[in-house]
Amino acid sequence: MKPIVRALILLVAGVGVGGGAAVATSRFVTPSATAKPAAPVVVETSFVTVDQMLAPLVLRDRRLTGYVRFDAGLEVAIDEAPGVTERLPLLRHAINMRSYRVPLAAGPDGMLPDIAELQRVVGAAAVDAFGRGAVRKVAITKAEPA
């Protein structure tokens, strides 16, 4: 058999096998049009406030430029709010143990807090204090140099 004929036969066979695999995948793997989507689960939430936290403003080179006083709101499920409120001292401890290691200083003189980074620190501390999934969102409601 000539090489050109063999190449054409292999090409036609490859297209046939690939097309058959595509049809089989679309028929057996994708959900059918009659399947109804699952109803979204609605969870009522509330905010638990964390007032008057103090964190160091540290530059990237680990120099201390000052402190930031901030308030935060934690969005939690309504049924978990009392438990989260009782364990707020654990959150404060977790924030203190993280904040000096993370560069939170922003601005030309390092006296402004980096709000996004502060939000990440509080979110990571909330996972340590309350467990994964207990806090849905963290909102920094007030931040000012101290």
N, CA, C and O atoms as CSV, one atom per row, in Angstrom:
chain,resi,resn,atom,element,x,y,z
A,1,MET,N,N,0.836,-1.163,0.000
A,1,MET,CA,C,0.000,0.000,0.000
A,1,MET,C,C,0.890,1.238,0.000
A,1,MET,O,O,1.923,1.276,0.668
A,2,LYS,N,N,0.489,2.207,-0.729
A,2,LYS,CA,C,1.279,3.413,-0.815
A,2,LYS,C,C,1.076,4.255,0.457
A,2,LYS,O,O,0.009,4.211,1.070
A,3,PRO,N,N,2.090,5.008,0.841
A,3,PRO,CA,C,1.991,5.804,2.073
A,3,PRO,C,C,0.880,6.847,2.045
A,3,PRO,O,O,0.285,7.129,3.084
A,4,ILE,N,N,0.591,7.419,0.901
A,4,ILE,CA,C,-0.462,8.432,0.807
A,4,ILE,C,C,-1.838,7.816,1.031
A,4,ILE,O,O,-2.691,8.431,1.669
A,5,VAL,N,N,-2.064,6.615,0.517
A,5,VAL,CA,C,-3.347,5.933,0.697
A,5,VAL,C,C,-3.515,5.536,2.164
A,5,VAL,O,O,-4.595,5.679,2.735
A,6,ARG,N,N,-2.438,5.039,2.761
A,6,ARG,CA,C,-2.473,4.634,4.172
A,6,ARG,C,C,-2.779,5.846,5.059
A,6,ARG,O,O,-3.539,5.722,6.019
A,7,ALA,N,N,-2.211,6.995,4.761
A,7,ALA,CA,C,-2.455,8.210,5.531
A,7,ALA,C,C,-3.913,8.649,5.413
A,7,ALA,O,O,-4.518,9.063,6.401
A,8,LEU,N,N,-4.481,8.558,4.201
A,8,LEU,CA,C,-5.889,8.928,4.017
A,8,LEU,C,C,-6.821,7.985,4.778
A,8,LEU,O,O,-7.810,8.430,5.359
A,9,ILE,N,N,-6.517,6.706,4.779
A,9,ILE,CA,C,-7.347,5.741,5.507
A,9,ILE,C,C,-7.284,6.023,7.002
A,9,ILE,O,O,-8.308,5.993,7.683
A,10,LEU,N,N,-6.085,6.297,7.516
A,10,LEU,CA,C,-5.950,6.616,8.933
A,10,LEU,C,C,-6.666,7.917,9.287
A,10,LEU,O,O,-7.234,8.029,10.373
A,11,LEU,N,N,-6.647,8.890,8.398
A,11,LEU,CA,C,-7.330,10.147,8.633
A,11,LEU,C,C,-8.838,9.945,8.718
A,11,LEU,O,O,-9.485,10.463,9.628
A,12,VAL,N,N,-9.395,9.200,7.778
A,12,VAL,CA,C,-10.833,8.936,7.766
A,12,VAL,C,C,-11.234,8.133,9.009
A,12,VAL,O,O,-12.268,8.411,9.618
A,13,ALA,N,N,-10.418,7.135,9.388
A,13,ALA,CA,C,-10.717,6.335,10.577
A,13,ALA,C,C,-10.652,7.191,11.843
A,13,ALA,O,O,-11.473,7.021,12.744
A,14,GLY,N,N,-9.696,8.095,11.918
A,14,GLY,CA,C,-9.561,8.967,13.087
A,14,GLY,C,C,-10.738,9.906,13.236
A,14,GLY,O,O,-11.235,10.120,14.342
A,15,VAL,N,N,-11.186,10.471,12.116
A,15,VAL,CA,C,-12.351,11.357,12.151
A,15,VAL,C,C,-13.590,10.580,12.582
A,15,VAL,O,O,-14.411,11.103,13.335
A,16,GLY,N,N,-13.737,9.361,12.123
A,16,GLY,CA,C,-14.888,8.540,12.485
A,16,GLY,C,C,-14.886,8.186,13.966
A,16,GLY,O,O,-15.915,8.286,14.634
A,17,VAL,N,N,-13.731,7.773,14.477
A,17,VAL,CA,C,-13.641,7.419,15.901
A,17,VAL,C,C,-13.848,8.649,16.771
A,17,VAL,O,O,-14.553,8.577,17.778
A,18,GLY,N,N,-13.249,9.772,16.406
A,18,GLY,CA,C,-13.409,11.002,17.182
A,18,GLY,C,C,-14.842,11.494,17.177
A,18,GLY,O,O,-15.361,11.906,18.214
A,19,GLY,N,N,-15.486,11.456,16.024
A,19,GLY,CA,C,-16.887,11.878,15.942
A,19,GLY,C,C,-17.795,10.971,16.746
A,19,GLY,O,O,-18.726,11.441,17.399
A,20,GLY,N,N,-17.532,9.681,16.705
A,20,GLY,CA,C,-18.333,8.741,17.493
A,20,GLY,C,C,-18.165,8.967,18.983
A,20,GLY,O,O,-19.125,8.875,19.747
A,21,ALA,N,N,-16.939,9.263,19.392
A,21,ALA,CA,C,-16.691,9.543,20.811
A,21,ALA,C,C,-17.409,10.822,21.240
A,21,ALA,O,O,-17.926,10.892,22.354
A,22,ALA,N,N,-17.445,11.822,20.378
A,22,ALA,CA,C,-18.131,13.074,20.703
A,22,ALA,C,C,-19.627,12.861,20.854
A,22,ALA,O,O,-20.240,13.388,21.783
A,23,VAL,N,N,-20.219,12.091,19.949
A,23,VAL,CA,C,-21.661,11.812,20.024
A,23,VAL,C,C,-21.975,11.015,21.286
A,23,VAL,O,O,-22.950,11.309,21.977
A,24,ALA,N,N,-21.163,10.016,21.590
A,24,ALA,CA,C,-21.399,9.193,22.783
A,24,ALA,C,C,-21.250,10.026,24.051
A,24,ALA,O,O,-22.035,9.874,24.987
A,25,THR,N,N,-20.270,10.886,24.090
A,25,THR,CA,C,-20.069,11.733,25.273
A,25,THR,C,C,-21.240,12.683,25.463
A,25,THR,O,O,-21.721,12.849,26.583
A,26,SER,N,N,-21.707,13.310,24.386
A,26,SER,CA,C,-22.808,14.249,24.523
A,26,SER,C,C,-24.106,13.546,24.901
A,26,SER,O,O,-24.965,14.141,25.551
A,27,ARG,N,N,-24.254,12.312,24.508
A,27,ARG,CA,C,-25.484,11.585,24.812
A,27,ARG,C,C,-25.497,11.042,26.235
A,27,ARG,O,O,-26.535,11.085,26.896
A,28,PHE,N,N,-24.364,10.533,26.722
A,28,PHE,CA,C,-24.363,9.831,27.998
A,28,PHE,C,C,-23.789,10.628,29.161
A,28,PHE,O,O,-24.059,10.295,30.315
A,29,VAL,N,N,-23.017,11.655,28.898
A,29,VAL,CA,C,-22.355,12.369,29.991
A,29,VAL,C,C,-23.073,13.657,30.360
A,29,VAL,O,O,-23.201,13.950,31.549
A,30,THR,N,N,-23.539,14.429,29.411
A,30,THR,CA,C,-24.184,15.699,29.721
A,30,THR,C,C,-25.581,15.453,30.269
A,30,THR,O,O,-26.221,14.466,29.905
A,31,PRO,N,N,-26.064,16.338,31.142
A,31,PRO,CA,C,-27.410,16.157,31.685
A,31,PRO,C,C,-28.462,16.348,30.597
A,31,PRO,O,O,-28.273,17.111,29.650
A,32,SER,N,N,-29.531,15.663,30.753
A,32,SER,CA,C,-30.588,15.756,29.743
A,32,SER,C,C,-31.354,17.061,29.909
A,32,SER,O,O,-31.287,17.713,30.951
A,33,ALA,N,N,-32.074,17.421,28.871
A,33,ALA,CA,C,-32.838,18.663,28.894
A,33,ALA,C,C,-34.025,18.567,29.831
A,33,ALA,O,O,-34.536,19.596,30.273
A,34,THR,N,N,-34.482,17.358,30.151
A,34,THR,CA,C,-35.634,17.205,31.031
A,34,THR,C,C,-35.244,17.267,32.501
A,34,THR,O,O,-36.118,17.391,33.358
A,35,ALA,N,N,-33.957,17.185,32.812
A,35,ALA,CA,C,-33.536,17.247,34.212
A,35,ALA,C,C,-33.749,18.664,34.734
A,35,ALA,O,O,-33.353,19.635,34.090
A,36,LYS,N,N,-34.371,18.778,35.896
A,36,LYS,CA,C,-34.635,20.072,36.485
A,36,LYS,C,C,-33.440,20.489,37.341
A,36,LYS,O,O,-32.883,19.672,38.075
A,37,PRO,N,N,-33.050,21.749,37.247
A,37,PRO,CA,C,-31.940,22.201,38.088
A,37,PRO,C,C,-32.363,22.219,39.555
A,37,PRO,O,O,-33.528,22.453,39.877
A,38,ALA,N,N,-31.412,21.974,40.420
A,38,ALA,CA,C,-31.703,21.968,41.852
A,38,ALA,C,C,-32.034,23.379,42.312
A,38,ALA,O,O,-31.427,24.353,41.868
A,39,ALA,N,N,-33.004,23.468,43.205
A,39,ALA,CA,C,-33.395,24.770,43.738
A,39,ALA,C,C,-32.277,25.300,44.630
A,39,ALA,O,O,-31.713,24.544,45.421
A,40,PRO,N,N,-31.950,26.574,44.520
A,40,PRO,CA,C,-30.887,27.125,45.356
A,40,PRO,C,C,-31.288,27.112,46.829
A,40,PRO,O,O,-32.437,27.381,47.179
A,41,VAL,N,N,-30.330,26.798,47.670
A,41,VAL,CA,C,-30.579,26.766,49.102
A,41,VAL,C,C,-30.394,28.177,49.634
A,41,VAL,O,O,-29.333,28.779,49.470
A,42,VAL,N,N,-31.426,28.694,50.266
A,42,VAL,CA,C,-31.373,30.044,50.813
A,42,VAL,C,C,-31.126,29.934,52.314
A,42,VAL,O,O,-31.902,29.314,53.041
A,43,VAL,N,N,-30.044,30.538,52.760
A,43,VAL,CA,C,-29.696,30.533,54.174
A,43,VAL,C,C,-29.780,31.964,54.679
A,43,VAL,O,O,-29.153,32.863,54.118
A,44,GLU,N,N,-30.545,32.175,55.727
A,44,GLU,CA,C,-30.634,33.510,56.303
A,44,GLU,C,C,-29.368,33.782,57.082
A,44,GLU,O,O,-28.894,32.936,57.840
A,45,THR,N,N,-28.821,34.977,56.888
A,45,THR,CA,C,-27.567,35.324,57.542
A,45,THR,C,C,-27.731,36.570,58.393
A,45,THR,O,O,-28.690,37.328,58.248
A,46,SER,N,N,-26.785,36.756,59.271
A,46,SER,CA,C,-26.716,37.975,60.067
A,46,SER,C,C,-25.247,38.348,60.213
A,46,SER,O,O,-24.358,37.555,59.901
A,47,PHE,N,N,-25.005,39.554,60.686
A,47,PHE,CA,C,-23.635,40.023,60.868
A,47,PHE,C,C,-23.297,40.060,62.351
A,47,PHE,O,O,-24.076,40.540,63.175
A,48,VAL,N,N,-22.130,39.546,62.667
A,48,VAL,CA,C,-21.579,39.640,64.004
A,48,VAL,C,C,-20.463,40.670,63.926
A,48,VAL,O,O,-19.581,40.566,63.074
A,49,THR,N,N,-20.493,41.664,64.809
A,49,THR,CA,C,-19.499,42.732,64.742
A,49,THR,C,C,-18.305,42.431,65.636
A,49,THR,O,O,-18.435,41.864,66.721
A,50,VAL,N,N,-17.153,42.825,65.148
A,50,VAL,CA,C,-15.907,42.755,65.903
A,50,VAL,C,C,-15.437,44.197,66.034
A,50,VAL,O,O,-15.011,44.807,65.053
A,51,ASP,N,N,-15.514,44.745,67.251
A,51,ASP,CA,C,-15.211,46.159,67.466
A,51,ASP,C,C,-13.799,46.359,68.005
A,51,ASP,O,O,-13.265,45.526,68.737
A,52,GLN,N,N,-13.218,47.481,67.623
A,52,GLN,CA,C,-11.982,47.989,68.204
A,52,GLN,C,C,-10.833,46.988,68.236
A,52,GLN,O,O,-10.254,46.724,69.289
A,53,MET,N,N,-10.513,46.438,67.072
A,53,MET,CA,C,-9.308,45.592,66.953
A,53,MET,C,C,-8.139,46.500,66.641
A,53,MET,O,O,-8.289,47.502,65.942
A,54,LEU,N,N,-6.981,46.152,67.158
A,54,LEU,CA,C,-5.770,46.905,66.899
A,54,LEU,C,C,-4.763,45.966,66.247
A,54,LEU,O,O,-4.481,44.887,66.768
A,55,ALA,N,N,-4.226,46.384,65.106
A,55,ALA,CA,C,-3.264,45.551,64.384
A,55,ALA,C,C,-2.070,46.417,63.968
A,55,ALA,O,O,-2.233,47.603,63.683
A,56,PRO,N,N,-0.887,45.831,63.933
A,56,PRO,CA,C,0.287,46.608,63.523
A,56,PRO,C,C,0.324,46.816,62.012
A,56,PRO,O,O,-0.039,45.929,61.238
A,57,LEU,N,N,0.767,47.998,61.610
A,57,LEU,CA,C,0.991,48.291,60.190
A,57,LEU,C,C,2.459,47.989,59.908
A,57,LEU,O,O,3.351,48.707,60.360
A,58,VAL,N,N,2.694,46.928,59.165
A,58,VAL,CA,C,4.042,46.468,58.874
A,58,VAL,C,C,4.281,46.600,57.375
A,58,VAL,O,O,3.431,46.234,56.564
A,59,LEU,N,N,5.454,47.130,57.017
A,59,LEU,CA,C,5.834,47.225,55.613
A,59,LEU,C,C,6.349,45.878,55.120
A,59,LEU,O,O,6.525,44.948,55.908
A,60,ARG,N,N,6.587,45.777,53.831
A,60,ARG,CA,C,7.072,44.527,53.249
A,60,ARG,C,C,8.449,44.123,53.783
A,60,ARG,O,O,8.780,42.938,53.823
A,61,ASP,N,N,9.240,45.104,54.188
A,61,ASP,CA,C,10.559,44.776,54.743
A,61,ASP,C,C,10.496,44.529,56.258
A,61,ASP,O,O,11.533,44.525,56.923
A,62,ARG,N,N,9.316,44.329,56.798
A,62,ARG,CA,C,9.053,43.966,58.202
A,62,ARG,C,C,9.264,45.124,59.184
A,62,ARG,O,O,9.386,44.891,60.386
A,63,ARG,N,N,9.308,46.361,58.692
A,63,ARG,CA,C,9.421,47.501,59.587
A,63,ARG,C,C,8.039,47.932,60.037
A,63,ARG,O,O,7.101,47.969,59.240
A,64,LEU,N,N,7.915,48.258,61.317
A,64,LEU,CA,C,6.663,48.723,61.897
A,64,LEU,C,C,6.526,50.220,61.637
A,64,LEU,O,O,7.419,50.999,61.969
A,65,THR,N,N,5.392,50.619,61.037
A,65,THR,CA,C,5.169,52.039,60.769
A,65,THR,C,C,4.103,52.638,61.663
A,65,THR,O,O,4.001,53.862,61.752
A,66,GLY,N,N,3.320,51.831,62.316
A,66,GLY,CA,C,2.263,52.320,63.185
A,66,GLY,C,C,1.256,51.215,63.446
A,66,GLY,O,O,1.551,50.030,63.289
A,67,TYR,N,N,0.063,51.627,63.847
A,67,TYR,CA,C,-1.001,50.671,64.138
A,67,TYR,C,C,-2.283,51.108,63.453
A,67,TYR,O,O,-2.455,52.287,63.143
A,68,VAL,N,N,-3.172,50.174,63.219
A,68,VAL,CA,C,-4.478,50.465,62.647
A,68,VAL,C,C,-5.537,49.943,63.608
A,68,VAL,O,O,-5.439,48.825,64.114
A,69,ARG,N,N,-6.544,50.764,63.849
A,69,ARG,CA,C,-7.693,50.355,64.648
A,69,ARG,C,C,-8.826,50.125,63.664
A,69,ARG,O,O,-9.125,50.987,62.838
A,70,PHE,N,N,-9.454,48.966,63.753
A,70,PHE,CA,C,-10.495,48.654,62.771
A,70,PHE,C,C,-11.654,47.912,63.410
A,70,PHE,O,O,-11.517,47.282,64.459
A,71,ASP,N,N,-12.791,48.002,62.754
A,71,ASP,CA,C,-13.997,47.247,63.096
A,71,ASP,C,C,-14.318,46.358,61.906
A,71,ASP,O,O,-14.069,46.726,60.758
A,72,ALA,N,N,-14.873,45.189,62.189
A,72,ALA,CA,C,-15.209,44.256,61.114
A,72,ALA,C,C,-16.587,43.665,61.368
A,72,ALA,O,O,-17.059,43.623,62.504
A,73,GLY,N,N,-17.221,43.212,60.302
A,73,GLY,CA,C,-18.483,42.495,60.381
A,73,GLY,C,C,-18.318,41.131,59.740
A,73,GLY,O,O,-17.785,41.010,58.637
A,74,LEU,N,N,-18.776,40.109,60.437
A,74,LEU,CA,C,-18.678,38.740,59.931
A,74,LEU,C,C,-20.063,38.261,59.546
A,74,LEU,O,O,-20.957,38.234,60.391
A,75,GLU,N,N,-20.266,37.882,58.297
A,75,GLU,CA,C,-21.549,37.357,57.859
A,75,GLU,C,C,-21.589,35.865,58.159
A,75,GLU,O,O,-20.782,35.093,57.641
A,76,VAL,N,N,-22.545,35.466,59.008
A,76,VAL,CA,C,-22.687,34.072,59.419
A,76,VAL,C,C,-24.158,33.685,59.312
A,76,VAL,O,O,-25.034,34.548,59.244
A,77,ALA,N,N,-24.422,32.377,59.298
A,77,ALA,CA,C,-25.805,31.905,59.318
A,77,ALA,C,C,-26.439,32.298,60.649
A,77,ALA,O,O,-25.760,32.357,61.674
A,78,ILE,N,N,-27.743,32.567,60.626
A,78,ILE,CA,C,-28.428,33.038,61.835
A,78,ILE,C,C,-28.280,32.047,62.982
A,78,ILE,O,O,-28.084,32.458,64.125
A,79,ASP,N,N,-28.368,30.767,62.703
A,79,ASP,CA,C,-28.270,29.788,63.781
A,79,ASP,C,C,-26.856,29.654,64.335
A,79,ASP,O,O,-26.688,29.135,65.438
A,80,GLU,N,N,-25.826,30.108,63.604
A,80,GLU,CA,C,-24.449,30.042,64.082
A,80,GLU,C,C,-23.996,31.332,64.760
A,80,GLU,O,O,-22.912,31.364,65.344
A,81,ALA,N,N,-24.795,32.395,64.698
A,81,ALA,CA,C,-24.394,33.694,65.241
A,81,ALA,C,C,-24.095,33.658,66.738
A,81,ALA,O,O,-23.095,34.244,67.153
A,82,PRO,N,N,-24.908,33.002,67.573
A,82,PRO,CA,C,-24.571,32.985,69.005
A,82,PRO,C,C,-23.239,32.280,69.292
A,82,PRO,O,O,-22.470,32.740,70.136
A,83,GLY,N,N,-22.965,31.189,68.609
A,83,GLY,CA,C,-21.710,30.479,68.819
A,83,GLY,C,C,-20.512,31.290,68.374
A,83,GLY,O,O,-19.467,31.269,69.024
A,84,VAL,N,N,-20.659,32.012,67.259
A,84,VAL,CA,C,-19.572,32.856,66.767
A,84,VAL,C,C,-19.338,34.011,67.743
A,84,VAL,O,O,-18.191,34.365,68.018
A,85,THR,N,N,-20.410,34.596,68.264
A,85,THR,CA,C,-20.278,35.695,69.219
A,85,THR,C,C,-19.567,35.236,70.484
A,85,THR,O,O,-18.757,35.979,71.039
A,86,GLU,N,N,-19.853,34.042,70.942
A,86,GLU,CA,C,-19.194,33.518,72.138
A,86,GLU,C,C,-17.705,33.275,71.914
A,86,GLU,O,O,-16.915,33.381,72.852
A,87,ARG,N,N,-17.314,32.952,70.686
A,87,ARG,CA,C,-15.914,32.622,70.403
A,87,ARG,C,C,-15.140,33.786,69.782
A,87,ARG,O,O,-14.088,33.563,69.181
A,88,LEU,N,N,-15.632,35.018,69.910
A,88,LEU,CA,C,-14.915,36.176,69.379
A,88,LEU,C,C,-13.525,36.356,69.991
A,88,LEU,O,O,-12.623,36.806,69.285
A,89,PRO,N,N,-13.306,36.027,71.270
A,89,PRO,CA,C,-11.925,36.123,71.780
A,89,PRO,C,C,-10.944,35.234,71.007
A,89,PRO,O,O,-9.777,35.597,70.856
A,90,LEU,N,N,-11.396,34.086,70.519
A,90,LEU,CA,C,-10.523,33.235,69.709
A,90,LEU,C,C,-10.192,33.906,68.377
A,90,LEU,O,O,-9.077,33.771,67.873
A,91,LEU,N,N,-11.152,34.624,67.810
A,91,LEU,CA,C,-10.897,35.357,66.573
A,91,LEU,C,C,-9.894,36.476,66.822
A,91,LEU,O,O,-8.975,36.668,66.025
A,92,ARG,N,N,-10.056,37.210,67.910
A,92,ARG,CA,C,-9.122,38.287,68.237
A,92,ARG,C,C,-7.703,37.731,68.385
A,92,ARG,O,O,-6.742,38.332,67.905
A,93,HIS,N,N,-7.584,36.606,69.039
A,93,HIS,CA,C,-6.274,35.975,69.202
A,93,HIS,C,C,-5.689,35.574,67.843
A,93,HIS,O,O,-4.510,35.811,67.580
A,94,ALA,N,N,-6.503,34.975,66.992
A,94,ALA,CA,C,-6.019,34.537,65.679
A,94,ALA,C,C,-5.600,35.734,64.819
A,94,ALA,O,O,-4.629,35.645,64.068
A,95,ILE,N,N,-6.324,36.846,64.924
A,95,ILE,CA,C,-5.936,38.054,64.179
A,95,ILE,C,C,-4.601,38.576,64.698
A,95,ILE,O,O,-3.729,38.951,63.914
A,96,ASN,N,N,-4.441,38.600,66.017
A,96,ASN,CA,C,-3.172,39.072,66.595
A,96,ASN,C,C,-2.004,38.191,66.178
A,96,ASN,O,O,-0.904,38.698,65.959
A,97,MET,N,N,-2.213,36.908,66.065
A,97,MET,CA,C,-1.132,35.998,65.710
A,97,MET,C,C,-0.757,36.094,64.231
A,97,MET,O,O,0.323,35.647,63.845
A,98,ARG,N,N,-1.622,36.662,63.404
A,98,ARG,CA,C,-1.339,36.777,61.974
A,98,ARG,C,C,-0.895,38.174,61.550
A,98,ARG,O,O,-0.043,38.321,60.674
A,99,SER,N,N,-1.467,39.184,62.164
A,99,SER,CA,C,-1.330,40.540,61.626
A,99,SER,C,C,0.097,41.059,61.629
A,99,SER,O,O,0.439,41.855,60.755
A,100,TYR,N,N,0.943,40.658,62.556
A,100,TYR,CA,C,2.302,41.182,62.563
A,100,TYR,C,C,3.176,40.540,61.481
A,100,TYR,O,O,4.246,41.058,61.162
A,101,ARG,N,N,2.723,39.413,60.915
A,101,ARG,CA,C,3.500,38.732,59.873
A,101,ARG,C,C,3.111,39.160,58.464
A,101,ARG,O,O,3.815,38.842,57.506
A,102,VAL,N,N,2.008,39.870,58.329
A,102,VAL,CA,C,1.489,40.244,57.008
A,102,VAL,C,C,1.692,41.742,56.803
A,102,VAL,O,O,1.337,42.530,57.680
A,103,PRO,N,N,2.249,42.148,55.677
A,103,PRO,CA,C,2.412,43.588,55.438
A,103,PRO,C,C,1.063,44.253,55.196
A,103,PRO,O,O,0.470,44.116,54.126
A,104,LEU,N,N,0.592,44.974,56.203
A,104,LEU,CA,C,-0.705,45.645,56.113
A,104,LEU,C,C,-0.570,47.122,55.779
A,104,LEU,O,O,-1.578,47.794,55.560
A,105,ALA,N,N,0.645,47.642,55.736
A,105,ALA,CA,C,0.852,49.066,55.503
A,105,ALA,C,C,0.750,49.379,54.015
A,105,ALA,O,O,1.230,48.626,53.167
A,106,ALA,N,N,0.120,50.497,53.723
A,106,ALA,CA,C,-0.011,50.975,52.344
A,106,ALA,C,C,0.213,52.483,52.346
A,106,ALA,O,O,0.346,53.108,53.398
A,107,GLY,N,N,0.250,53.035,51.173
A,107,GLY,CA,C,0.468,54.466,51.061
A,107,GLY,C,C,1.938,54.810,51.018
A,107,GLY,O,O,2.784,53.959,51.293
A,108,PRO,N,N,2.257,56.054,50.674
A,108,PRO,CA,C,3.664,56.435,50.521
A,108,PRO,C,C,4.461,56.390,51.827
A,108,PRO,O,O,5.656,56.096,51.811
A,109,ASP,N,N,3.809,56.678,52.951
A,109,ASP,CA,C,4.521,56.679,54.228
A,109,ASP,C,C,4.248,55.440,55.065
A,109,ASP,O,O,4.797,55.305,56.158
A,110,GLY,N,N,3.403,54.527,54.570
A,110,GLY,CA,C,3.107,53.300,55.298
A,110,GLY,C,C,2.151,53.485,56.456
A,110,GLY,O,O,2.061,52.612,57.320
A,111,MET,N,N,1.435,54.592,56.500
A,111,MET,CA,C,0.518,54.850,57.610
A,111,MET,C,C,-0.940,54.527,57.280
A,111,MET,O,O,-1.810,54.654,58.141
A,112,LEU,N,N,-1.209,54.117,56.057
A,112,LEU,CA,C,-2.568,53.736,55.686
A,112,LEU,C,C,-2.676,52.214,55.668
A,112,LEU,O,O,-1.736,51.532,55.262
A,113,PRO,N,N,-3.808,51.680,56.102
A,113,PRO,CA,C,-3.971,50.220,56.068
A,113,PRO,C,C,-4.388,49.742,54.682
A,113,PRO,O,O,-5.145,50.412,53.979
A,114,ASP,N,N,-3.887,48.586,54.309
A,114,ASP,CA,C,-4.298,47.910,53.076
A,114,ASP,C,C,-5.562,47.114,53.413
A,114,ASP,O,O,-5.484,46.040,54.008
A,115,ILE,N,N,-6.715,47.643,53.032
A,115,ILE,CA,C,-8.004,47.070,53.441
A,115,ILE,C,C,-8.187,45.654,52.902
A,115,ILE,O,O,-8.674,44.781,53.622
A,116,ALA,N,N,-7.809,45.414,51.659
A,116,ALA,CA,C,-7.979,44.074,51.080
A,116,ALA,C,C,-7.138,43.046,51.841
A,116,ALA,O,O,-7.603,41.940,52.114
A,117,GLU,N,N,-5.918,43.410,52.175
A,117,GLU,CA,C,-5.056,42.490,52.919
A,117,GLU,C,C,-5.582,42.289,54.340
A,117,GLU,O,O,-5.517,41.182,54.875
A,118,LEU,N,N,-6.098,43.343,54.944
A,118,LEU,CA,C,-6.694,43.246,56.277
A,118,LEU,C,C,-7.905,42.314,56.250
A,118,LEU,O,O,-8.112,41.535,57.180
A,119,GLN,N,N,-8.693,42.394,55.201
A,119,GLN,CA,C,-9.852,41.520,55.044
A,119,GLN,C,C,-9.407,40.065,54.908
A,119,GLN,O,O,-10.047,39.173,55.465
A,120,ARG,N,N,-8.330,39.815,54.183
A,120,ARG,CA,C,-7.805,38.444,54.049
A,120,ARG,C,C,-7.299,37.910,55.386
A,120,ARG,O,O,-7.491,36.735,55.700
A,121,VAL,N,N,-6.653,38.767,56.170
A,121,VAL,CA,C,-6.152,38.338,57.484
A,121,VAL,C,C,-7.315,37.953,58.390
A,121,VAL,O,O,-7.264,36.921,59.058
A,122,VAL,N,N,-8.357,38.772,58.417
A,122,VAL,CA,C,-9.519,38.478,59.257
A,122,VAL,C,C,-10.217,37.214,58.765
A,122,VAL,O,O,-10.668,36.408,59.579
A,123,GLY,N,N,-10.316,37.025,57.454
A,123,GLY,CA,C,-10.942,35.816,56.904
A,123,GLY,C,C,-10.178,34.558,57.266
A,123,GLY,O,O,-10.784,33.550,57.630
A,124,ALA,N,N,-8.854,34.600,57.171
A,124,ALA,CA,C,-8.039,33.433,57.531
A,124,ALA,C,C,-8.110,33.170,59.023
A,124,ALA,O,O,-8.128,32.015,59.446
A,125,ALA,N,N,-8.150,34.226,59.829
A,125,ALA,CA,C,-8.275,34.056,61.273
A,125,ALA,C,C,-9.644,33.476,61.638
A,125,ALA,O,O,-9.758,32.702,62.589
A,126,ALA,N,N,-10.676,33.848,60.886
A,126,ALA,CA,C,-12.016,33.313,61.149
A,126,ALA,C,C,-12.082,31.817,60.875
A,126,ALA,O,O,-12.793,31.090,61.568
A,127,VAL,N,N,-11.346,31.353,59.871
A,127,VAL,CA,C,-11.305,29.914,59.602
A,127,VAL,C,C,-10.667,29.183,60.779
A,127,VAL,O,O,-11.140,28.119,61.178
A,128,ASP,N,N,-9.590,29.750,61.338
A,128,ASP,CA,C,-8.950,29.132,62.501
A,128,ASP,C,C,-9.856,29.147,63.722
A,128,ASP,O,O,-9.931,28.160,64.453
A,129,ALA,N,N,-10.541,30.259,63.945
A,129,ALA,CA,C,-11.334,30.416,65.161
A,129,ALA,C,C,-12.661,29.664,65.114
A,129,ALA,O,O,-13.088,29.112,66.129
A,130,PHE,N,N,-13.319,29.631,63.959
A,130,PHE,CA,C,-14.665,29.081,63.886
A,130,PHE,C,C,-14.802,27.862,62.991
A,130,PHE,O,O,-15.833,27.191,63.026
A,131,GLY,N,N,-13.791,27.560,62.192
A,131,GLY,CA,C,-13.878,26.447,61.252
A,131,GLY,C,C,-14.244,26.931,59.866
A,131,GLY,O,O,-14.794,28.020,59.698
A,132,ARG,N,N,-13.936,26.114,58.876
A,132,ARG,CA,C,-14.190,26.463,57.482
A,132,ARG,C,C,-15.705,26.489,57.223
A,132,ARG,O,O,-16.427,25.562,57.588
A,133,GLY,N,N,-16.162,27.560,56.592
A,133,GLY,CA,C,-17.560,27.685,56.205
A,133,GLY,C,C,-18.443,28.377,57.227
A,133,GLY,O,O,-19.591,28.691,56.915
A,134,ALA,N,N,-17.958,28.628,58.432
A,134,ALA,CA,C,-18.793,29.298,59.440
A,134,ALA,C,C,-19.005,30.761,59.075
A,134,ALA,O,O,-20.106,31.290,59.233
A,135,VAL,N,N,-17.959,31.412,58.591
A,135,VAL,CA,C,-18.049,32.821,58.196
A,135,VAL,C,C,-18.119,32.879,56.675
A,135,VAL,O,O,-17.217,32.407,55.983
A,136,ARG,N,N,-19.187,33.458,56.169
A,136,ARG,CA,C,-19.374,33.527,54.725
A,136,ARG,C,C,-18.599,34.681,54.106
A,136,ARG,O,O,-17.963,34.504,53.066
A,137,LYS,N,N,-18.639,35.853,54.719
A,137,LYS,CA,C,-17.949,37.026,54.211
A,137,LYS,C,C,-17.422,37.851,55.375
A,137,LYS,O,O,-17.951,37.806,56.485
A,138,VAL,N,N,-16.379,38.596,55.094
A,138,VAL,CA,C,-15.811,39.521,56.067
A,138,VAL,C,C,-15.901,40.919,55.480
A,138,VAL,O,O,-15.503,41.150,54.338
A,139,ALA,N,N,-16.425,41.851,56.267
A,139,ALA,CA,C,-16.506,43.237,55.833
A,139,ALA,C,C,-15.754,44.106,56.837
A,139,ALA,O,O,-16.057,44.084,58.030
A,140,ILE,N,N,-14.786,44.863,56.361
A,140,ILE,CA,C,-14.086,45.808,57.210
A,140,ILE,C,C,-14.930,47.083,57.181
A,140,ILE,O,O,-15.027,47.750,56.151
A,141,THR,N,N,-15.531,47.411,58.313
A,141,THR,CA,C,-16.477,48.526,58.338
A,141,THR,C,C,-15.828,49.856,58.713
A,141,THR,O,O,-16.354,50.924,58.398
A,142,LYS,N,N,-14.683,49.782,59.387
A,142,LYS,CA,C,-13.980,51.013,59.756
A,142,LYS,C,C,-12.516,50.687,59.928
A,142,LYS,O,O,-12.180,49.670,60.536
A,143,ALA,N,N,-11.640,51.519,59.412
A,143,ALA,CA,C,-10.201,51.352,59.593
A,143,ALA,C,C,-9.562,52.732,59.636
A,143,ALA,O,O,-9.767,53.556,58.744
A,144,GLU,N,N,-8.798,52.966,60.671
A,144,GLU,CA,C,-8.135,54.246,60.828
A,144,GLU,C,C,-6.798,54.054,61.509
A,144,GLU,O,O,-6.651,53.166,62.348
A,145,PRO,N,N,-5.816,54.878,61.159
A,145,PRO,CA,C,-4.534,54.768,61.843
A,145,PRO,C,C,-4.711,55.084,63.331
A,145,PRO,O,O,-5.475,55.973,63.707
A,146,ALA,N,N,-3.998,54.345,64.151
A,146,ALA,CA,C,-4.111,54.564,65.604
A,146,ALA,C,C,-2.855,55.209,66.131
A,146,ALA,O,O,-2.753,55.475,67.328
